[in-house]
Structure formats: structure tokens, C-alpha cells
Amino acid sequence: QVQLVESGGGLVQPGGSLRLSCEASGFTFSRYAMNWYRQAPGKERELVARITSTDGSTHYAHSVKGRFTISRDNAKRTVYLQMNSLKPDDAAVYYCNVRILGLDSWGPGTQVTVSA
């Protein structure tokens, strides 16, 4: 059974940083691309960042490129999202995601609040 558990969210001032973590279990972590999504109130869930399983290539949403960094530690079965220069528009619930054989699995999410 696939399980994803996010942590690291919280309240941060504009311009601040947070590091999110997602611990995975129930599947062969190293074989799958991992994704971070976010959803703000009243908005659709959007892909923030992706990291592949093969060569660790990364992809970012335009709105976070240059500020966020996704990484993974296959030995720890964990994917990270380092978020710098946070803006109020980054406030959302952040979700870890993996797609296996066409089926999406999600963690419960972690809340990120950006406010002075």
C-alpha cells in the first residue's frame, strides 16, 4: 500500500524559506518520478515540481523556477522541496504525489502560510 507523508510546512514571513519533506513507503521509491503539487483556497491543484527516477532531472512550474528546488534521497525514500524567497502567492497546502501504473497516490498535505 502506497503511503506518502509530508512534513515541514508552517508559517513564514515573505522572503523566508521552508523545506518540505515527503517520506514514502509501500513501493519501490527509486523507480518512480516524484512530484510536489499545491492547492490554494479556491484554486485548482497545480504541479509545482517534479523529479525523475532515472537521472534526477527536474521540472518546475514557471512561478517557482529559481526559488524552489526539488531533490530526492532514495536511501531514505524521501523527496524534498526547498522553498526560498517565499511570496504570499505561495501559500497553499502542499502535496506529495506519485503515479504508479496510471494511478495517483497523494499524501495528506502540509500547510504553508506566507504572511507578515
C-alpha positions as CSV (number, residue, x, y, z in Angstrom):
1,Q,0.0,0.0,0.0
2,V,1.4,3.3,-1.1
3,Q,1.9,5.8,1.7
4,L,3.2,9.4,1.4
5,V,3.6,11.6,4.5
6,E,4.5,15.3,4.1
7,S,6.1,17.4,6.8
8,G,7.8,20.8,7.2
9,G,5.0,23.2,6.5
10,G,4.3,26.2,8.7
11,L,4.1,29.9,8.9
12,V,6.8,32.0,7.3
13,Q,7.3,35.7,6.5
14,P,7.6,36.8,2.9
15,G,11.1,36.3,1.7
16,G,11.6,33.4,4.1
17,S,12.4,29.7,3.5
18,L,10.9,26.4,4.3
19,R,12.0,22.8,3.5
20,L,9.2,20.3,2.9
21,S,9.8,16.6,3.2
22,C,7.8,13.6,2.0
23,E,8.5,10.1,3.3
24,A,7.3,7.3,1.0
25,S,6.6,3.7,1.7
26,G,4.8,0.8,0.0
27,F,6.5,0.9,-3.4
28,T,10.0,0.8,-4.9
29,F,10.7,4.5,-4.4
30,S,13.8,4.7,-6.6
31,R,11.9,3.6,-9.6
32,Y,9.4,6.4,-9.8
33,A,9.3,10.1,-10.5
34,M,8.0,12.1,-7.6
35,N,6.0,15.3,-7.7
36,W,5.1,18.2,-5.4
37,Y,1.7,19.8,-6.0
38,R,0.0,22.7,-4.2
39,Q,-3.6,23.9,-3.8
40,A,-4.6,27.3,-2.6
41,P,-8.2,28.0,-1.4
42,G,-10.5,28.4,-4.4
43,K,-7.8,27.3,-6.9
44,E,-7.1,24.1,-8.7
45,R,-4.3,21.8,-7.6
46,E,-1.2,22.6,-9.6
47,L,2.1,20.9,-10.2
48,V,5.0,22.7,-8.5
49,A,7.9,20.5,-9.2
50,R,8.9,17.0,-10.5
51,I,12.0,14.9,-10.2
52,T,12.6,11.8,-12.3
53,S,13.7,8.4,-11.1
54,T,16.3,7.8,-13.8
55,D,18.7,10.7,-13.9
56,G,17.2,13.0,-11.3
57,S,16.1,15.6,-13.9
58,T,13.8,18.2,-12.5
59,H,10.9,20.3,-13.8
60,Y,9.4,23.4,-12.2
61,A,6.3,25.5,-12.6
62,H,7.2,28.9,-14.1
63,S,6.0,30.6,-10.9
64,V,8.6,28.9,-8.7
65,K,11.5,28.4,-11.0
66,G,14.7,29.8,-9.5
67,R,13.2,29.9,-6.0
68,F,12.3,26.2,-5.3
69,T,14.4,23.1,-5.5
70,I,13.2,19.6,-5.6
71,S,15.5,16.7,-4.6
72,R,15.4,13.1,-3.5
73,D,17.2,10.7,-1.3
74,N,16.5,7.2,-2.5
75,A,18.2,5.6,0.5
76,K,15.8,7.5,2.8
77,R,12.8,7.1,0.5
78,T,12.3,10.8,0.8
79,V,11.7,13.7,-1.6
80,Y,12.3,17.3,-0.6
81,L,11.1,20.7,-1.7
82,Q,13.4,23.6,-0.6
83,M,11.4,26.8,-0.9
84,N,13.2,30.1,-0.8
85,S,12.1,33.7,-1.3
86,L,8.6,32.7,-0.4
87,K,5.8,35.0,-1.5
88,P,2.2,35.3,-0.3
89,D,1.1,33.6,-3.5
90,D,3.0,30.5,-2.5
91,A,0.6,30.0,0.4
92,A,-1.2,26.7,-0.1
93,V,-1.5,23.1,1.0
94,Y,1.5,21.2,-0.5
95,Y,1.0,17.6,-1.5
96,C,3.5,14.9,-2.4
97,N,2.4,12.7,-5.3
98,V,3.5,9.6,-7.2
99,R,1.8,8.0,-10.2
100,I,2.2,4.2,-10.5
101,L,0.7,2.4,-13.4
102,G,-1.6,5.4,-14.1
103,L,-2.8,5.6,-10.5
104,D,-2.1,8.7,-8.5
105,S,-1.3,8.5,-4.8
106,W,-1.3,11.5,-2.5
107,G,-0.2,12.4,0.9
108,P,-2.5,14.3,3.3
109,G,-0.6,17.5,2.6
110,T,1.2,20.1,4.7
111,Q,0.0,23.7,5.1
112,V,2.3,26.6,4.0
113,T,1.3,30.0,5.2
114,V,3.2,33.1,4.0
115,S,2.4,36.2,6.0
116,A,3.9,39.1,7.8
